Amino acid sequence: MLIAHPPCTYLSNAGARHLWKGHVLNRERYAKGLDAKNFFLKFLNADCPKICVENPVPSKVYELPRYTQIIQPYEFGHPYSKRTCLWLKNLPKLVPTETVETIGTFCPSGSYSKKHDSKHRGVFTKDRAKNRSKTFPGIARAMAEQWGKENPRTGGNR
């Protein structure tokens, strides 16, 4: 099984505002995005029977394949929103384990205005790239528990 978390700096919809600065295509950033797409697809198309590739909502300009599922930290015991896409091959969709109330967005995109209330500004406004890349322990635990169980009928993984 392969669970991949490739860098999303150039693919993420959150960074799209940098791609079209002043309504002009930033060709250098676009080229880096195409390289990131190729790297992403190497994971998705790997010679492995079970694959999960995790990333945020991608920018449409890169035409990534449609994701299988969107999950949120608040579905796995963490009181934040942070939309995360999963591209799954031969794995079932991840089932929420502990849905809790949200206290806010975990990490803002950086394009929020001062008019937004604190719930929509995000918990972390500094070191956004580092915080945006966080995998919450509840999500990692759900992946391990739901996808790593041995199947008693076959003696192997599901």
NORMORA-V725058 format. One record per pair of residues at least 24 apart in sequence whose ideal C-beta (glycine too) atoms are under 10 Angstrom apart, sorted by sequence separation. I is the first residue (numbers start at 1). GAP is how many residues later the second one is. D is the distance in Angstrom with one decimal. If there is no record, write none. Layout:
BEGIN
{{I GAP D} {I GAP D}}
END
This chain:
BEGIN
{{9 24 8.8} {10 24 8.4} {12 24 9.3} {37 24 9.8} {40 24 6.7} {41 24 8.2} {68 24 9.8} {69 24 4.8} {71 24 9.8} {72 24 8.4} {74 24 9.0} {75 24 5.2} {76 24 8.8} {78 24 9.0} {79 24 4.5} {80 24 6.5} {81 24 5.2} {82 24 4.1} {107 24 4.5} {108 24 9.2} {10 25 7.6} {11 25 5.0} {33 25 9.4} {37 25 4.8} {40 25 9.5} {68 25 6.7} {69 25 6.5} {71 25 7.6} {74 25 6.3} {75 25 8.4} {78 25 9.7} {79 25 8.0} {80 25 6.8} {81 25 6.7} {82 25 6.4} {106 25 7.0} {107 25 4.7} {10 26 4.4} {11 26 6.4} {33 26 7.2} {36 26 7.8} {37 26 8.0} {56 26 8.1} {57 26 5.9} {68 26 9.5} {74 26 5.4} {80 26 3.8} {81 26 9.8} {106 26 8.0} {107 26 9.1} {9 27 7.1} {10 27 8.3} {34 27 9.6} {37 27 6.4} {56 27 6.7} {57 27 8.6} {58 27 7.3} {72 27 8.8} {73 27 8.9} {74 27 7.3} {79 27 9.2} {80 27 8.4} {107 27 7.8} {8 28 7.6} {11 28 9.2} {33 28 7.3} {34 28 7.1} {36 28 9.8} {56 28 6.4} {57 28 5.9} {74 28 4.8} {78 28 7.9} {106 28 7.4} {7 29 6.5} {10 29 9.8} {11 29 6.5} {30 29 9.9} {33 29 5.5} {55 29 7.6} {56 29 6.6} {58 29 9.9} {73 29 8.4} {74 29 9.0} {6 30 7.3} {10 30 10.0} {54 30 6.1} {55 30 5.7} {72 30 8.1} {106 30 8.4} {6 31 9.7} {30 31 7.5} {54 31 7.2} {55 31 8.6} {7 32 7.7} {8 32 8.5} {30 32 8.9} {53 32 8.6} {54 32 5.7} {55 32 7.8} {74 32 9.6} {6 33 5.7} {7 33 8.8} {53 33 7.3} {54 33 8.0} {73 33 6.4} {6 34 5.0} {52 34 5.7} {53 34 4.4} {54 34 9.9} {72 34 9.5} {4 35 9.6} {6 35 9.5} {52 35 7.2} {53 35 8.3} {4 36 8.2} {6 36 8.5} {25 36 8.9} {51 36 7.5} {52 36 5.5} {53 36 8.7} {6 37 5.9} {51 37 7.2} {52 37 7.9} {4 38 8.9} {5 38 9.1} {6 38 9.3} {50 38 8.5} {51 38 4.2} {52 38 9.8} {81 38 9.1} {100 38 9.4} {4 39 3.9} {20 39 9.7} {50 39 6.7} {51 39 7.2} {52 39 5.8} {81 39 9.3} {3 40 9.3} {4 40 8.0} {19 40 6.7} {49 40 8.1} {50 40 4.8} {51 40 7.3} {82 40 9.2} {98 40 6.8} {2 41 6.6} {15 41 9.3} {16 41 9.8} {20 41 8.7} {48 41 8.1} {49 41 5.7} {50 41 5.2} {81 41 9.3} {82 41 9.6} {97 41 6.6} {2 42 9.4} {4 42 8.1} {14 42 6.3} {16 42 9.4} {17 42 10.0} {19 42 6.8} {48 42 9.0} {49 42 9.6} {52 42 8.4} {80 42 8.7} {96 42 9.5} {97 42 8.9} {12 43 7.2} {13 43 6.7} {14 43 8.0} {16 43 4.6} {19 43 9.6} {44 43 5.6} {46 43 9.0} {80 43 6.5} {96 43 9.9} {98 43 9.9} {2 44 5.6} {4 44 9.7} {11 44 6.5} {12 44 4.6} {13 44 4.6} {14 44 10.0} {15 44 7.2} {16 44 8.4} {43 44 8.6} {44 44 9.9} {45 44 9.0} {79 44 9.4} {80 44 9.7} {97 44 7.5} {98 44 9.1} {2 45 9.6} {11 45 8.0} {12 45 7.1} {13 45 6.3} {14 45 8.7} {16 45 7.5} {44 45 7.4} {94 45 7.6} {97 45 5.1} {2 46 4.5} {8 46 9.1} {11 46 9.5} {12 46 6.6} {13 46 5.0} {16 46 9.9} {41 46 9.9} {96 46 7.8} {1 47 7.0} {2 47 9.1} {3 47 8.9} {4 47 7.4} {5 47 9.3} {6 47 6.8} {8 47 4.9} {11 47 4.9} {12 47 6.7} {13 47 7.8} {40 47 8.7} {95 47 7.3} {1 48 7.5} {2 48 7.1} {3 48 7.9} {4 48 7.1} {5 48 8.0} {6 48 8.4} {7 48 8.8} {8 48 5.4} {10 48 9.9} {11 48 6.3} {13 48 9.7} {94 48 5.6} {97 48 7.9} {1 49 4.2} {2 49 4.9} {3 49 4.7} {4 49 4.8} {5 49 5.1} {6 49 6.6} {8 49 9.5} {10 49 8.4} {13 49 10.0} {82 49 9.2} {94 49 6.6} {97 49 8.4} {1 50 7.5} {2 50 7.2} {3 50 8.1} {4 50 7.0} {5 50 7.6} {8 50 7.8} {11 50 9.5} {12 50 9.8} {82 50 7.7} {95 50 9.7} {1 51 7.8} {2 51 8.2} {3 51 7.2} {4 51 8.9} {8 51 9.8} {11 51 5.8} {84 51 8.5} {94 51 10.0} {95 51 6.3} {10 52 8.2} {82 52 7.9} {84 52 8.9} {91 52 9.0} {94 52 6.2} {11 53 7.0} {56 53 9.5} {86 53 9.6} {93 53 9.2} {94 53 8.0} {80 54 9.6} {82 54 7.8} {92 54 7.2} {84 55 7.5} {91 55 8.6} {92 55 7.8} {78 56 9.7} {80 56 7.9} {91 56 5.6} {82 57 9.7} {86 57 9.2} {78 58 4.8} {77 59 8.1} {78 59 8.0} {88 59 9.4} {76 60 6.3} {77 60 8.4} {78 60 5.5} {73 61 8.9} {75 61 9.9} {76 61 8.4} {77 61 4.1} {78 61 8.0} {73 62 9.5} {74 62 9.6} {76 62 3.3} {77 62 9.0} {73 63 4.6} {75 63 8.3} {76 63 4.8} {72 64 9.6} {73 64 9.7} {74 64 9.4} {75 64 8.4} {76 64 8.8} {77 64 8.6} {71 65 9.6} {73 65 6.9} {76 65 7.5} {77 65 9.1} {73 66 6.7} {76 66 5.5} {91 66 9.9} {92 66 7.7} {72 67 9.2} {75 67 8.7} {76 67 9.6} {91 67 8.1} {71 68 6.6} {90 68 9.0} {14 69 9.9} {13 70 9.3} {71 71 8.6} {71 72 10.0} {56 76 7.4} {8 77 9.7} {56 77 9.4} {5 79 9.9} {54 81 7.3} {3 83 9.5} {4 83 9.1} {54 85 8.5} {2 87 8.9} {3 88 9.1} {1 89 9.0} {54 89 9.0} {1 90 7.7} {52 91 7.0} {17 92 8.1} {18 92 9.6} {14 93 8.9} {16 93 9.2} {17 93 8.0} {14 94 8.8} {15 94 8.4} {17 94 5.9} {14 95 4.2} {15 95 8.9} {16 95 9.4} {52 95 7.4} {13 96 8.1} {14 96 7.3} {12 97 8.7} {14 97 8.1} {50 97 7.2} {50 107 7.4} {49 108 9.1} {50 108 8.2} {14 114 8.7} {15 114 9.5} {14 115 9.8} {15 117 9.8} {14 118 7.2} {9 120 6.9} {12 120 8.0} {8 121 9.4} {7 122 9.5} {9 123 9.2} {8 124 7.7} {9 124 9.1} {8 125 7.4} {7 126 7.8} {5 128 7.5} {5 130 6.4} {3 132 9.5} {3 137 8.8} {3 140 6.3} {3 141 9.2} {1 142 9.4} {3 144 8.0} {3 145 9.8} {1 146 6.6} {1 147 7.7} {1 156 6.8} {1 157 9.6}}
END
